[in-house]
């Protein structure tokens, strides 16, 4: 399997920039990101910190879908599939779409080897706030209304196995019965 991002990444020496399809990216080691996340948690607490990283992810997901639709002329629903491939190619883990239902506004994904969960190690709470936020923002943009995301299972909490996420309109909790959660 090839990595489209690595094959298409362009280095701009004059500006010290890494570009992919007109968007600037930067490389960051997973432990550096986790040190940032843990530092924010220590300063503002778990609940506020998780919301901050979720909100940042939402903005990124929304922006990416807008870009994919306008600049790459993708169908909005296809942008979610593309984002899943992109996440894997960026090293976030293998992202699998378990269910994608625009009619009912639900999306379910699994992320095997989430870089966030594996780097964080054991935690009492889910830690993949960026993944949750990116897909919530992207799915909200596709549907043109706000959806929320919940991490139903996190490797950092429950040990080996994939992280599982559910996205839908309204508030969610881990006991939602009408969603296809494994």
VOGU-3710 file (C-alpha; in Angstrom, 3 decimals, decimal comma):
1> xxxxxxxxxx> 0,000/0,000/0,000  1,343/3,415/-0,907  1,167/6,566/1,168  -0,316/9,331/-0,956  0,743/11,985/1,524  4,404/10,978/1,545  4,443/10,623/-2,241  2,827/14,045/-2,749  4,476/15,992/0,078  6,481/18,940/-1,160
11> xxxxxxxxxx> 9,289/20,603/0,771  9,590/24,359/0,206  13,145/25,175/1,332  12,804/28,983/1,205  9,917/28,926/3,658  10,864/25,773/5,530  7,410/24,367/4,762  5,999/20,900/4,111  3,062/21,160/1,726  0,426/18,612/0,743
21> xxxxxxxxxx> -2,141/19,658/-1,868  -1,661/23,314/-0,997  -1,978/22,834/2,761  0,953/23,241/5,127  1,748/20,398/7,508  4,349/19,916/10,202  5,918/16,806/11,597  5,641/16,306/15,335  6,633/13,324/17,424  3,743/11,616/19,246
31> xxxxxxxxxx> 5,359/12,057/22,654  5,648/15,811/22,041  1,915/16,037/21,373  1,203/13,907/24,434  3,405/16,135/26,614  1,327/19,094/25,399  -1,929/17,259/26,147  -0,787/16,146/29,616  0,488/19,644/30,409  -2,861/21,176/29,469
41> xxxxxxxxxx> -4,633/18,535/31,607  -2,431/19,393/34,592  -3,210/23,113/34,200  -6,950/23,072/33,496  -8,157/19,574/34,432  -9,215/16,551/32,374  -12,698/17,762/31,395  -11,622/21,195/30,142  -8,520/19,818/28,442  -10,475/17,127/26,597
51> xxxxxxxxxx> -12,917/19,808/25,412  -10,066/22,024/24,188  -8,523/19,222/22,092  -11,981/18,153/20,860  -12,785/21,745/19,814  -9,454/22,105/17,989  -10,123/18,812/16,198  -13,625/19,963/15,221  -12,235/23,093/13,598  -9,639/21,039/11,708
61> xxxxxxxxxx> -12,205/18,472/10,535  -14,587/21,186/9,366  -11,800/22,981/7,497  -10,577/19,789/5,834  -14,020/18,834/4,506  -14,501/22,374/3,183  -11,120/22,156/1,467  -11,746/18,657/0,051  -15,137/19,700/-1,345  -14,014/23,008/-2,869
71> xxxxxxxxxx> -10,407/22,437/-3,904  -10,520/18,717/-4,695  -14,172/18,702/-5,837  -15,028/15,701/-3,656  -18,493/14,572/-2,762  -19,073/15,538/0,911  -19,718/11,956/2,085  -16,611/10,743/0,237  -14,557/13,246/2,219  -15,156/11,137/5,336
81> xxxxxxxxxx> -13,721/8,069/3,600  -10,800/10,141/2,366  -10,246/11,563/5,865  -10,080/8,013/7,249  -7,333/7,150/4,746  -5,589/10,466/5,418  -5,611/9,866/9,185  -3,904/6,521/8,712  -1,349/7,992/6,311  -0,559/10,718/8,847
91> xxxxxxxxxx> 0,240/8,047/11,408  -2,823/8,438/13,644  -3,612/4,702/13,417  -5,609/2,542/11,008  -9,009/4,198/10,682  -11,883/1,948/9,618  -15,387/3,213/8,944  -17,792/0,769/10,577  -20,985/2,628/9,653  -21,650/5,793/7,661
101> xxxxxxxxxx> -25,325/6,794/7,439  -25,975/10,354/6,199  -29,742/9,771/6,186  -29,791/9,164/9,960  -26,738/11,339/10,640  -24,650/8,614/12,278  -21,038/7,657/11,783  -19,020/4,981/13,582  -15,292/4,431/13,235  -12,643/2,196/14,749
111> xxxxxxxxxx> -9,031/3,231/15,075  -6,522/0,443/15,522  -3,232/1,479/17,101  -4,345/5,036/17,847  -1,150/7,029/18,227  -2,808/9,068/20,973  -3,871/6,066/23,056  -0,630/4,161/22,552  1,548/7,134/23,423  -0,533/8,134/26,446
121> xxxxxxxxxx> -0,377/4,689/28,044  -2,925/3,806/30,726  -5,574/6,376/31,622  -8,818/6,379/33,545  -10,511/8,354/30,734  -10,436/8,158/26,909  -7,590/10,224/25,439  -8,201/10,361/21,660  -9,812/13,812/21,765  -8,257/14,995/18,494
131> xxxxxxxxxx> -9,561/12,023/16,505  -12,988/12,439/18,080  -12,969/16,174/17,314  -11,699/15,888/13,743  -14,380/13,381/12,766  -17,119/15,273/14,650  -16,183/18,489/12,839  -15,914/16,748/9,476  -19,219/14,877/9,888  -20,930/18,082/11,061
141> xxxxxxxxxx> -19,710/19,878/7,935  -20,903/17,043/5,687  -24,361/16,991/7,277  -24,573/20,787/7,689  -25,607/20,494/11,334  -23,753/19,884/14,571  -23,030/16,329/15,591  -21,284/15,144/18,727  -18,758/12,397/19,131  -18,021/9,982/21,922
151> xxxxxxxxxx> -15,169/7,554/22,333  -16,934/4,348/23,305  -13,734/2,376/23,810  -10,195/3,667/24,267  -7,060/1,564/24,203  -5,563/3,810/26,911  -8,426/2,825/29,239  -9,235/-0,767/28,304  -5,939/-2,058/26,937  -5,140/-3,643/23,569
161> xxxxxxxxxx> -7,783/-3,379/20,897  -9,140/-0,606/18,715  -10,570/2,686/19,910  -14,233/3,054/18,893  -16,070/6,293/18,182  -19,721/7,141/17,530  -20,941/10,427/16,028  -24,568/11,583/15,948  -26,801/14,589/16,457  -27,612/15,436/20,063
171> xxxxxxxxxx> -25,892/14,366/23,226  -24,314/10,938/23,390  -23,286/8,625/26,167  -21,901/5,117/26,208  -25,346/3,591/26,763  -26,887/4,780/23,472  -29,013/1,819/22,387  -30,002/2,856/18,888  -26,477/2,860/17,460  -24,561/-0,089/16,069
181> xx> -21,841/-0,094/18,726  -19,824/-3,267/19,232
//
